[in-house]
Amino acid sequence: MIRTLCLKILRILAGILILGVIFAIVTLGVIEIHFPGTSLNQIIFHAIYLDSSFLATYPRLIFLVLAFTTVLTYLTLKKPYLGIPLLAVAAWVLFTYQPVHVSEIKEDKPISLLRQLWLSTQTTSIYRHLAPTPTITLPQHPKNLILIFAESMEKNYTDSSFGVNLIPHLSSLAAQNTTIAGYHSINGTNWTLASQVATFCGVPLRVQLRDKLGPKTQHFLPNAICVPDLLSQAGYYTVFAGGTYLSFVGTDVFVREHHFNELWGRDELIAQHFATQNDIGLEEFGVNDSALFQFAKQKLQELAARKQPFFIALTTLDTHFPHGYVQSFCNKTYNDTRDAIKCSDKILHDFITWCQQQPFFKDTVLVVMGDHLMMSSSDIHELLGKNTRREPYNLIIAPGIPLPKHIDRLYSQMDWAPTLLDLLGLPSAHKLGLGTSLLREDKTWVEQVGPDAFEQELIKNSPQYKHLLGL
């Protein structure tokens, strides 16, 4: 009787194990089909920060995962001569044959999922080279900083593959001011929050399942020294605002951890009557960019009246994949994300022009950057795929600061962190994290070791990085 009970328990445990393995393989496969080009790091990060509101926006994906898991589990347990070969082929294709690109660009040397798993078991020494904490001394006339993360905004939207320049206003602004070329999309910097971490802190966003992070996490990179930390210590008043709800994938924990005096998201903007339910645009995900910039105008006037240097970071949303969101006052020509891009071009231009007309702007640096490349699951990815060299859009407007019109460097998103500090006239901070100011002659990590080698090092494990995570 005991032997029968033990065998029954073993069969149940084996069934649970088989179910778990099949569920993992199917989930990774569906993600790769639905979100092609997603790295293992990005999959793990979003898995540990999943919430019901995010899952509710992808009912088809959930159905496919449950359906394929059920069928494969049934075949494996009841008809193993069919199920096991199917499972083996699926695992082989997913882990070895199908290359998982670590960025939205089709790299010459894509890193397979199996190799990413292998690299994540190794240790890198690269974080031993983190820049020491800079000492910030404000100049006599400190500059304010307005930073705009423009969702999925690329330079390539001017390309002939679209048949028309989708961003004529932003193109004109870039031609009149300063722009930087030479970007490389690096694992851990190529989705919105990862881009913000890299831009603020000069390090990638790198997590593993065993890191014990998740929705209940109270700290987010607590031991990293970031731009808002340094500016806050120096006497800046800091504001973070975006159209999405702040708690999405731990954004609120990260920005609160790093000394933003004010945090604004979808719910806060609506609660304080800067936006209404009618301003919610992208599948209930957040308020539209017009509402965000109306808030920003009022907030900037308040900040200017404080007679204290300020830093405000704004995150747009309307051009988010897969289809974007088109404001009611914009025309629809293509019935895809191109309409949202054209509309965003005008909204961004109007806000930047307004800023330039304000008295405070003579003492202000304004930076616009695409937070990452347009994701592969966008409805215009086929058009973007024609370009072998893709870079996020960027723009620097810095009145009174002598800058070249065009800077051409090999760099990653992490190099923006010290570049922002350098633009504010804080020369002691020309390095931050793994970033190097693009206004200096010091070589970036991408220039020193090359993008492929740099990429692979950042996939590896690191005790120094775990210290940044507070683990």
PyMOL commands that set and color helices and strands:
alter all, ss='L'
color gray80, all
select helices_A, chain A and resi 2-34+40-48+52-55+59-78+80-97+113-119+126-129+155-158+160-162+168-176+192-201+209-211+227-233+248-257+266-271+277-279+289-305+337-356+359-363+381-384+413-423+427-429+445-449+451-459+463-469
alter helices_A, ss='H'
color red, helices_A
select strands_A, chain A and resi 99-100+111-112+144-150+179-183+237-242+262-264+310-315+364-370+394-397+406-411+431-432+435-436
alter strands_A, ss='S'
color yellow, strands_A
deselect
rebuild
show_as cartoon
